[in-house]
Amino acid sequence: MTHATQKLLDEFDTLPDEDRAEFLTELLRRTVLAPHNLPQDDDLVASADRLFVELDRHEQS
């Protein structure tokens, strides 16, 4: 994660709940409207694999 991204997340964490909700609403609206490619099947499988590995690790701890 870049320093700039971490700084944004840190600032987000300090926002009051109402401002945080407003920010998330706007961020999601922009994300939905932004042009993007659909993930390929291989990308989805790789993401699922990482998720299941993390879940297994969490269950074992």
DSSP file (Angstrom, degrees, kcal/mol; ACC not computed):
  #  RESIDUE AA STRUCTURE BP1 BP2  ACC     N-H-->O    O-->H-N    N-H-->O    O-->H-N    TCO  KAPPA ALPHA  PHI   PSI    X-CA   Y-CA   Z-CA
    1    1 A M              0   0    0      0, 0.0     2,-0.0     0, 0.0     0, 0.0   0.000 360.0 360.0 360.0 136.9    0.0    0.0    0.0
    2    2 A T     >  -     0   0    0      1,-0.1     4,-2.4     4,-0.0     5,-0.2  -0.312 360.0-115.2 -75.4 161.4    1.4    3.4   -0.9
    3    3 A H  H  > S+     0   0    0      1,-0.2     4,-2.4     2,-0.2     5,-0.2   0.899 117.2  53.1 -60.7 -41.3    2.0    6.1    1.7
    4    4 A A  H  > S+     0   0    0      2,-0.2     4,-2.2     1,-0.2    -1,-0.2   0.905 109.5  48.0 -63.1 -42.1   -0.7    8.3    0.1
    5    5 A T  H  > S+     0   0    0      2,-0.2     4,-2.3     1,-0.2    -1,-0.2   0.921 111.7  49.4 -64.9 -43.9   -3.3    5.5    0.3
    6    6 A Q  H  X S+     0   0    0     -4,-2.4     4,-2.5     1,-0.2    -2,-0.2   0.886 109.4  52.8 -62.1 -38.5   -2.4    4.8    3.9
    7    7 A K  H  X S+     0   0    0     -4,-2.4     4,-2.4     2,-0.2    -1,-0.2   0.916 108.6  49.7 -63.6 -43.1   -2.7    8.5    4.7
    8    8 A L  H  X S+     0   0    0     -4,-2.2     4,-2.6     1,-0.2    -2,-0.2   0.920 111.8  48.5 -61.3 -43.6   -6.2    8.6    3.1
    9    9 A L  H  X S+     0   0    0     -4,-2.3     4,-2.2     2,-0.2    -2,-0.2   0.900 110.5  50.9 -64.6 -40.3   -7.3    5.6    5.1
   10   10 A D  H  X S+     0   0    0     -4,-2.5     4,-0.8     2,-0.2    -1,-0.2   0.915 111.9  47.2 -62.5 -42.9   -5.9    7.1    8.3
   11   11 A E  H >X S+     0   0    0     -4,-2.4     3,-0.8     1,-0.2     4,-0.5   0.904 109.4  54.2 -64.3 -41.1   -7.8   10.3    7.7
   12   12 A F  H >< S+     0   0    0     -4,-2.6     3,-1.4     1,-0.2    -2,-0.2   0.903 103.0  57.1 -58.5 -42.0  -11.0    8.4    6.9
   13   13 A D  H 3< S+     0   0    0     -4,-2.2    -1,-0.2     1,-0.3    -2,-0.2   0.745 103.8  53.9 -63.3 -23.2  -10.7    6.6   10.2
   14   14 A T  H << S+     0   0    0     -3,-0.8    -1,-0.3    -4,-0.8    -2,-0.2   0.564  86.0 106.7 -88.7  -8.2  -10.8   10.0   12.0
   15   15 A L  S << S-     0   0    0     -3,-1.4     2,-0.0    -4,-0.5    -3,-0.0  -0.355  78.8-106.0 -70.2 148.8  -14.0   11.2   10.4
   16   16 A P     >  -     0   0    0      0, 0.0     4,-2.6     0, 0.0     3,-0.2  -0.361  38.9-103.3 -64.7 156.8  -17.3   11.3   12.3
   17   17 A D  H  > S+     0   0    0      1,-0.2     4,-2.4     2,-0.2     5,-0.2   0.865 120.4  51.9 -53.4 -42.6  -19.7    8.5   11.4
   18   18 A E  H  > S+     0   0    0      1,-0.2     4,-2.1     2,-0.2    -1,-0.2   0.920 112.4  44.8 -63.9 -43.9  -21.9   10.9    9.3
   19   19 A D  H  > S+     0   0    0     -3,-0.2     4,-2.6     2,-0.2    -1,-0.2   0.879 111.8  53.5 -66.5 -37.9  -19.0   12.1    7.2
   20   20 A R  H  X S+     0   0    0     -4,-2.6     4,-2.6     2,-0.2    -2,-0.2   0.921 109.8  47.6 -62.9 -43.8  -17.6    8.6    6.8
   21   21 A A  H  X S+     0   0    0     -4,-2.4     4,-2.4    -5,-0.2    -2,-0.2   0.909 112.2  49.6 -63.6 -42.5  -21.0    7.4    5.5
   22   22 A E  H  X S+     0   0    0     -4,-2.1     4,-2.1     2,-0.2    -2,-0.2   0.913 111.6  48.9 -62.8 -42.6  -21.2   10.4    3.1
   23   23 A F  H  X S+     0   0    0     -4,-2.6     4,-2.7     2,-0.2    -2,-0.2   0.930 111.6  48.7 -62.2 -46.6  -17.6    9.7    1.8
   24   24 A L  H  X S+     0   0    0     -4,-2.6     4,-2.8     1,-0.2     5,-0.2   0.898 109.0  53.5 -62.0 -40.7  -18.4    6.0    1.3
   25   25 A T  H  X S+     0   0    0     -4,-2.4     4,-2.2     1,-0.2    -1,-0.2   0.931 112.6  43.6 -59.4 -46.0  -21.6    6.8   -0.6
   26   26 A E  H  X S+     0   0    0     -4,-2.1     4,-2.4     2,-0.2    -2,-0.2   0.900 113.3  51.2 -67.8 -40.8  -19.7    9.1   -3.0
   27   27 A L  H  X S+     0   0    0     -4,-2.7     4,-2.1     1,-0.2    -2,-0.2   0.919 112.2  46.2 -63.0 -43.8  -16.8    6.7   -3.4
   28   28 A L  H  X S+     0   0    0     -4,-2.8     4,-2.5     2,-0.2    -1,-0.2   0.893 110.5  53.6 -66.2 -39.0  -19.1    3.8   -4.2
   29   29 A R  H  X S+     0   0    0     -4,-2.2     4,-1.9    -5,-0.2    -2,-0.2   0.931 111.6  45.6 -60.3 -44.7  -21.1    6.0   -6.7
   30   30 A R  H  X S+     0   0    0     -4,-2.4     4,-1.4     1,-0.2    -1,-0.2   0.876 111.3  52.9 -66.4 -37.0  -17.9    6.9   -8.5
   31   31 A T  H  < S+     0   0    0     -4,-2.1     3,-0.3     1,-0.2    -2,-0.2   0.919 109.4  48.2 -64.6 -43.6  -16.8    3.3   -8.5
   32   32 A V  H  < S+     0   0    0     -4,-2.5    -1,-0.2     1,-0.2    -2,-0.2   0.888 115.6  44.3 -64.2 -38.9  -20.0    2.1  -10.1
   33   33 A L  H  < S+     0   0    0     -4,-1.9    -1,-0.2    -5,-0.2    -2,-0.2   0.649  92.6  99.4 -83.1 -14.9  -19.9    4.8  -12.7
   34   34 A A  S  < S-     0   0    0     -4,-1.4     2,-0.2    -3,-0.3    -3,-0.0  -0.430  83.1-106.7 -73.3 144.4  -16.2    4.4  -13.6
   35   35 A P        +     0   0    0      0, 0.0     2,-0.3     0, 0.0    -1,-0.1  -0.505  53.4 156.3 -69.2 137.4  -15.3    2.4  -16.7
   36   36 A H        -     0   0    0     -2,-0.2     2,-0.3    -4,-0.1    -5,-0.0  -0.989  39.6-113.6-158.2 157.7  -13.8   -1.0  -15.8
   37   37 A N        -     0   0    0     -2,-0.3     3,-0.1     1,-0.1     0, 0.0  -0.685  35.4-111.4 -92.7 147.6  -13.3   -4.4  -17.2
   38   38 A L        -     0   0    0     -2,-0.3    -1,-0.1     1,-0.1     2,-0.0  -0.519  42.8 -99.9 -72.9 145.8  -15.1   -7.4  -15.7
   39   39 A P        -     0   0    0      0, 0.0     2,-0.1     0, 0.0    -1,-0.1  -0.339  35.1-119.1 -67.0 148.5  -12.7   -9.9  -14.0
   40   40 A Q     >  -     0   0    0      1,-0.1     4,-2.0    -3,-0.1     3,-0.3  -0.465  26.4-108.3 -80.5 159.1  -11.6  -12.9  -15.9
   41   41 A D  H  > S+     0   0    0      1,-0.2     4,-2.5     2,-0.2     5,-0.2   0.891 120.2  54.5 -56.3 -41.5  -12.4  -16.4  -14.6
   42   42 A D  H  > S+     0   0    0      1,-0.2     4,-2.3     2,-0.2    -1,-0.2   0.881 107.1  51.0 -61.3 -37.9   -8.8  -17.0  -13.6
   43   43 A D  H  > S+     0   0    0     -3,-0.3     4,-2.2     2,-0.2    -1,-0.2   0.900 110.6  48.6 -65.6 -40.9   -8.8  -13.8  -11.6
   44   44 A L  H  X S+     0   0    0     -4,-2.0     4,-2.3     2,-0.2    -2,-0.2   0.901 111.8  49.0 -66.1 -41.0  -11.9  -14.8   -9.7
   45   45 A V  H  X S+     0   0    0     -4,-2.5     4,-2.5     2,-0.2    -2,-0.2   0.912 111.1  49.9 -64.9 -42.4  -10.5  -18.3   -9.0
   46   46 A A  H  X S+     0   0    0     -4,-2.3     4,-2.2     2,-0.2    -2,-0.2   0.897 111.3  49.1 -63.8 -40.1   -7.2  -16.8   -7.7
   47   47 A S  H  X S+     0   0    0     -4,-2.2     4,-2.2     2,-0.2    -2,-0.2   0.909 111.2  49.4 -65.4 -41.8   -9.1  -14.4   -5.5
   48   48 A A  H  X S+     0   0    0     -4,-2.3     4,-2.6     2,-0.2     5,-0.2   0.905 109.2  52.8 -63.6 -41.3  -11.3  -17.2   -4.1
   49   49 A D  H  X S+     0   0    0     -4,-2.5     4,-2.2     1,-0.2    -2,-0.2   0.931 110.0  47.6 -59.7 -46.0   -8.1  -19.3   -3.4
   50   50 A R  H  X S+     0   0    0     -4,-2.2     4,-2.2     1,-0.2    -1,-0.2   0.901 111.7  51.2 -62.7 -40.2   -6.5  -16.4   -1.5
   51   51 A L  H  X S+     0   0    0     -4,-2.2     4,-2.5     1,-0.2    -2,-0.2   0.928 110.8  47.0 -62.8 -46.0   -9.7  -15.9    0.5
   52   52 A F  H  X S+     0   0    0     -4,-2.6     4,-2.6     2,-0.2    -1,-0.2   0.864 110.6  52.5 -67.2 -35.7  -10.0  -19.6    1.5
   53   53 A V  H  X S+     0   0    0     -4,-2.2     4,-2.4    -5,-0.2    -1,-0.2   0.933 111.5  47.1 -62.4 -44.8   -6.3  -19.7    2.5
   54   54 A E  H  X S+     0   0    0     -4,-2.2     4,-2.3     2,-0.2    -2,-0.2   0.900 111.9  50.0 -64.8 -40.8   -6.9  -16.7    4.7
   55   55 A L  H  X S+     0   0    0     -4,-2.5     4,-2.4     2,-0.2    -1,-0.2   0.916 111.1  49.3 -63.7 -43.0  -10.1  -18.2    6.2
   56   56 A D  H  X S+     0   0    0     -4,-2.6     4,-1.7     2,-0.2    -2,-0.2   0.919 111.0  49.9 -60.9 -43.6   -8.2  -21.5    6.9
   57   57 A R  H  X S+     0   0    0     -4,-2.4     4,-0.8     1,-0.2    -2,-0.2   0.899 111.3  49.4 -62.1 -40.8   -5.4  -19.6    8.6
   58   58 A H  H >< S+     0   0    0     -4,-2.3     3,-0.5     1,-0.2    -1,-0.2   0.892 109.7  50.9 -66.5 -40.2   -7.9  -17.7   10.7
   59   59 A E  H 3< S+     0   0    0     -4,-2.4    -1,-0.2     1,-0.2    -2,-0.2   0.819 108.8  52.3 -66.7 -31.1   -9.7  -20.8   11.8
   60   60 A Q  H 3<        0   0    0     -4,-1.7    -1,-0.2     1,-0.2    -2,-0.2   0.655 360.0 360.0 -81.2 -15.4   -6.4  -22.5   12.8
   61   61 A S    <<        0   0    0     -4,-0.8    -1,-0.2    -3,-0.5    -2,-0.2   0.474 360.0 360.0 -90.8 360.0   -5.3  -19.6   15.0
